[in-house]
Amino acid sequence: MNLRIPTLTVFLLAALSVNAQKDTTVAAFGKIRPDEIALKQCEFDKNASAVILFSTSDVFFSFSYMANNANFYTVTEERVRIKILNEKGVGQGDIHIPYARAGNLERIKNISGQTYNFSPNGEVTISKLDNASIFEKKNSRNQSEIAFTFPDVKPGSIIEYKFQREYSNLNARGWYFQAEIPVKLSRYTVSFPNEFEITTSALCTLPVQFQDQSRKDRQIRTYVMTDIPGLRDEPYISCIYDYLQRIELNFLAAKFSGMQRQNLTPTWGQLTDRLNQHNDFGMQFYKNLSGTEELDAQLATVKDPLRRMKMVYNYVRKNMACSDRDNYLANEGMKNAWKEKTGTQGEVNMILISLLKEAKLKVRPMLASSTEHGLVNMVIPGYGQFNRLLAHVTIDEKVYVLDATEKYTAPGLIPHDVMYSQGLLFPEKN
């Protein structure tokens, strides 16, 4: 499950309950409870084909501090146990764990999994997940996934797996309590040093049990939700992730001994400055494109800015193909994409923006989130909230939003998959 963290109104924090009223313990790995074996139907979601017996995420934030320099680390241990109720639920045995591969910052390790089958006389057959059946798939330059399929999965089976995420920085992933199938228990625990200031927001309509503990030099916050119905993807739901019960996590600041308070959350202005200096984004716009003689000849006889914009827009659409619709960064570079006549959504529109600039038009890059990618949280700046790069053109005080990967969208129309979304508009620079 690829987790993205969009926004909802924070007044939903009223769903929090400090006093836990239900048993929130989970069985040890490999220890199956009799009630889990006997389960034939999910009592709070009777049409479910499978049920998550429990899912847990234990997040441990730490740092090392030397020579006035702090290095941050994140380790997450995740566990999932699922009961297959009927034939339609067998597909739950196909697991995909996405992670960020850019810069080798994130690693998935220590994967372990087992399938349990039960005979009428009480015998248990355990089929272990073979390491040879665990695969890594590169989805893009910046994203990969670990994929595996549990062996011998059938109605009545219980499957469980666990793994670790290691991240060479602070990684505020947050947590989804809810899934497409029902969840009996979901637990999210965050452990962080006293030097950190962290906010967590429960964006939920169902009750959440909350516990806050102090242990020596650390704070531990635990959130538990139980008996969560599945949320199936339905027609006309723009992005199912916007509606799931979840926790958002945000790092505010860190205060180290003898040092001033250090802000950990960038402002939108700081975020755009960093992207402007990024080799796979802002630095691409400083590279000139060759082989545009056909366009240059067309523009030479046209002075009207609207016609010039349409010429550039149609020229890029005609000459470029898109290889990755959900990547606003450059994979192999804008110049290489132009040479090969194919590139990411970001590379295609970097070419569009560059040629619009050469045509003496007032154009600025703008990031947006497509409907399927989810809502943008304007309160908490973050790179991962966007998956589209657009060209924002101003002509006679009228704004045009262009995406050259849209083969059938007229230049006067906003691309349909970013309508009603928020956009991050980059400031004008010389």
N, C-alpha and C positions, 0 to 999 in steps of 0.2 A: 504494500500500500504506500503510495507516494503521498506524504503528508505536507500539505501547504497550510499556512496559517492566515486566513482572511479575517475580516472584522465583523463583530456584532456589537450591539450596545452593551456597555459594561454594567448597566443596572441589573443584569441577570445574575450578578454576584449574590443576589438575595437567595439563590438556590443553595448556598453553602450552609452546611450544618456542622458545628464544631464537635458535637457529641456523637461519636460513632454508635450506631444502634445494631449493626449486624456484624457477624463474623467476617473479617476481611483477610483472614489468613488463607494461604494457598498451599496445596500439597507440594512436597519436594519433587524434584524432577525424577520421574520413574515410579513414583508412588501414586497409584490410581485409587481413588476412593470408591467404596461400594455404591454410593448414590450416583456417581458418574457412570459406572458400568450399567446400572439399572435404568438410567435416563432414556426414555423412548420419545418424549415430546417436550418441547420447550413450553412451560406453562404460561409464560407471559408473551409468547409469540408463536401460537400454535401451528401456523403454516410454514414455519421455518424448516429448511432442509438440513441445516446444521446449526450448531450453537457454539459460540466461544465460551468455554467453561471459565477461563480467566485469561486476561492479558495484563502483563505488568511491565513497567519501565522504571528502572532505578538509575537515576542520573547523578553522577558524582563530578562536581566541578572542583578544580584545584589550580594552584599556580606555584611557580618557583620565582624567586626574587633575588637577583644578583646585579650588582653594579648599577643600581638605579633603573633596572630594566626588569619588567615582569613578563613571564611567559605563562600562557593560560592553557589548560588541558580540560577535556571533557571525556568521560568514560560512561557509557550507557549499557546496562545489561537488560535485555528484553526477553520475556518468556511468553509463549502463547500455547494454550491447550484447547483443542477443538473436538467436539463430538459430532460424528457424521450420523444423521438421523435417517436419511433415505438416499436413494440413488441420485437424486438431483444434487445432493451435497457432496458427492465424491470429488467434484472439482475443487473443493477447498484444500485438497492435498497438493495443489500447485501453488507454490510460494514464490513471491517476488519481493526482494528487499532493495529498494533504490538507495543510492548514496552518491555523494559528490566526489568525483575523481579529480577535479581540477586541483593542481598543486600538490596532489598526494596528501591533502589535509585530513581526509576521512578514510578510515579503514574498517572493514567488517571482518571479524575474526571469531574463532572458537564457536563455530556453528555445530550444533548437535541436535539430532531429531530422532524420533521413534514413532512407529505405528503399533498400536495395541489392538489385538483382536481377541474375542472372548468366546469360548465354546459353551454349549448349554451345561456341561458338567463343571464349569468353573475354571477350566484351564485357560491360561493367558499365553498368547503367542506374541512375541516382541520382534518386530522387523526394524532394524536400525538403518538410519539414513547413511548411505555409503558416500564417502568423500568424493568418489569418482563421479557421482551423480549431481554434484554441486557445480554450477557453471557461473561464470562471470560474463555478462553481456554489456558491451559498450553501446549505450544509447546515443551519446553525443560526445563531443570533446570534453564536456564538463560533467556529464552524468553517466553512471553505469548502474547495473543492478546485479545482485546475486539471485540466481533462480535455481530451484530444485523441486522435485516431485517426490512425495512420500511413497514408499513401496506398499503394495498390498492394502490399498484403501478401499473400503466397501461399507455399506450401511452397517452401523453398529460399531465401527472402528473409532478409536480415540487416537488423535495425532497430537504431538507436542514438539515444540522446538524452542531453542534458545540461542542467543548469539550476543556478541559485544560490538558496540560501535566505539571506536577511538577517534578523537578529533583533536588536532593540534591547535586548538583555539577554544573560545567559548562558543558553544553551539546551542542556541536556544530553540530547539526543535518544537517544544510544546508536546501535547499529547491528545489523541483522539480517543475518548472513551467509547464512542459508538462506531459501528461498522455496518456493512450491508446485511450481515446476519446478526441475530441477537447475541448479547454479551451478558453472561451471568454476573461477572465481576471484572472490573477494570481498575487498576491501581497505578498511580503515578507518584513517584517519590523523588524529591529534589534535595540533594545535600550540597551545601555550599559554605565556604569559609565566611567567618564573621566580617572579613574585609569587604565582602561584596554587598551591594544593595541590589536586590532583585524584586521585581513585581510579578505576581502571577494573577491572571484573570480567568475565572471560571465562566466561560461563555456557554451556559447551560440553562435548560428549562427543567431538567430533572434534578432531584436532590443530590448533593455532593457531600460526602463526609470528609471533614478536614481536620488534620492534626498538625500542630506546630511544636517542634521540640528543639531544645538547645543541648548540645553535647560538647563539652570542652570548648574547642575553638570553631565549632560548626553549627549551622542551623539546618534543620531537617523538616521539610514540609511534605505531607502525604495527603493525597486526594484519592478518594475511592467513590466509585459509582457502581450500583448493582442493578440487575434486572433491567437492562437497556434493550428495548425492542430494536430490531434491525431497521435500517433506513434504506429502502430499495431505491435505485435510480429510476425515476419516473419521467415520462414525457413532460416537457415544459419546465423541468427543474434546470436552471441555468448551470449551476455547479453544485454537486451534492456535498462537497466539502464545506460549503458555506452554511450548511444546515446541521452538520454533525455536532453532537455534544463534545466539548473540548476544553482544554486548558491552554492559554497563551502565556508564554514566559518571556520576560524582557529584562535585560541587564541595564540598570541605571548607571551605576558608578562603582568604583573601588577606591578604598582608602587604606594605603599601606603606611606602616609605621614610619614617621619622619617625613612623609611625602604629602603633597596636596591631594585633595580629592580628584580622581581621574574619571571623567565621563566615559562610559562604555557604549552608549547609544548615540550614533551619529545623527546630526540634523539632516534634513533633506538637502540642504546646501552642501554639507560635507560629503554626503553620498554622491551628489553629482560631480563634485570636484574630484573625488576618487575615481569615478568612472571616466572622467575626462582624461585622467592620467593613466588609465588602464591600457595595456598593450593591445588587448582584444576589443577595445571600444574606442575611447577618445583619440588615442594615438593613430588609429586607422585613418582618420579624416585628414591627416597631414600628408597622405600619400596621393600622388597624382596618378590619374588613369590615362593610359595611352590607347590609341586605336579608336578614338571617338570622332574621326573625321566626318563620317556621315551625319552625325548629330550637329557638329560644328557648322557644316555647310547649310543645314536647315535653319539653324538659329541666326545665321549671318544676315538673313533677309527679313527677320521678324523682330519688331521692337515691342509689340504688345506683351506685357509680362504674363498675362493669363495664357495666351497662346504659347509662349515660351515654356511655361510650366507644363502644359499638356504635352508638348513635344518631348520634353525630357522624360516625363512620366510614361508615355507610351513607348518611348525608345527603350527604357530599362525593362519594361514589362515584356517587350518583344524579344529582347536579347538574353534575359536571365530566367533560369529555373530555380526553384526553391527546394533544397534538400532537407531542411529541418525547420518546421513552422514554429517551434516553441523555443527558439534560441536567438536572443537578441545580440549575442556576442559573435565575434569572428572566429571561426574554426581554423581555417588555413590562411586567413588574411583577405582583406578586400581586393587587393590587386590580383591575388591568385584566383579568387572567385570570378573576377571579371575575365581573366584569361581563360578559365575553364567554362565560363558561362553558366555556372551553377554555384549556389552557396546557401548558407543558412538564411533564415528570414532577416536576421540582423545584417548579414553581409550584403544581401540584395538591396536593402534600404540604406545602408551606408553608401553604396554606389549611387543610389538615387539622390541622397542628400548632397554628396560631393558634386555631382553633375548639376544639381540645382544651384549650388553655390557658384560654380563656374559660369552658370548662365546669369549671374548677377541678380538672383532672386533672394528674398529675405526668408531663409529657412533655418529651422532649429530642430535638433533631434528631440523626440518625445518617446518615453517608454509608456506602455499600457499593458493591461492584463486582459486577455481574451475571456469571453464568457465562460468557457470550460475551465479556465485556469483559476477563476474565483475573484472575489472582491478584493480591493486594495484597502489595507488598514492605513489610513492617513495619519494616525496618531503615532505609530511605531515605524520609522523608516526601515526599509529592508530591500536588498537587491532581488531576493527570490520572489517578491510579490509580482514581478513583471515577466512577461514572456514575449512581448512584441516591441519592436522598434518602428516608429512611424516618422514620417517627415511632416513637420508643422510649418506650413507656408502662409505668409501674410502678404496679400496683394490689395492695396487700397482699403486697408483696415478690415478686409474680409479674410477669414481663416479657412485654409484647406488642409485636411488631414489625409495624407497619402500613404498607401502601402503597395509597393510595386510587385508584391507576390500575389496581389488580388487581380487576377486576369480579367475579371468581368465587372469590376467596380469603377464607375465613372469618377473622374477627378473631383466632382462637386459633392460626392457622397462620402460619408464616414464609413469605413469598412464595417460590415455588419457584426463581426465577432468582437468588436471593441465598443460598440454603441452602449451608452449609459455607464461606461467605465470611467474611472479617474485616470488622468495622464500625468506623468512626471515630465514637465517641460524644462529643458536645459536652458540656462541663461545665455543671453547673447554674448559672444566673445569675438574679438577681432580675429 
